């Protein structure tokens, strides 16, 4: 490969490791400061210069030999170290990437219920009082200002507001 030549897919293949049971290509080259994301020195087709780019963007650029414009690149396999060109995807924004993650089910261990349970455990360990579900239901059924209800229930009016707007205690049903 010449000094100014762009990387090719075969170069990605040679500079990565394949593991049994996985279709990912684990990058063996330079990594970003987080120690898991590849930094690949290749031709940036938008700037028409060689530079270090993030793994997904570099892989997309190598595969398509074109710039991405405003689109975002991500690895659909959700493996930060992967450089398999078949795993790279593009999205218009981060919300689209989040929708892909949710649809793929790759991160099922990070469910909302688990996170909320962990927060409640941490609160209990530090002595923070958890609002009981019956109080949450009563607050949502009550009529009045947040300030008046806060005084009546012995809590901050901002807490009452968050509960009534379903910003907290979303898991408490109406029944």
Buried (B, 14 or more C-beta within 10 A) or exposed (E): EEEEEBBBBEBBEEBBEEEEEEEBBBBEBEBEEEEEBBBBEBBBBEEEEBEEBBBBBBBBBBBEEEBBEEBBBBBBBBBBBBBBBEBBBBBEEEEBBEEBBEEEEBEEEEEEEEEBEEEEEEEEEEEEEEBEEEBBBEBBEEEEEBEEBBEEBEBEBEBBBBBBEEEBBEEBEEE
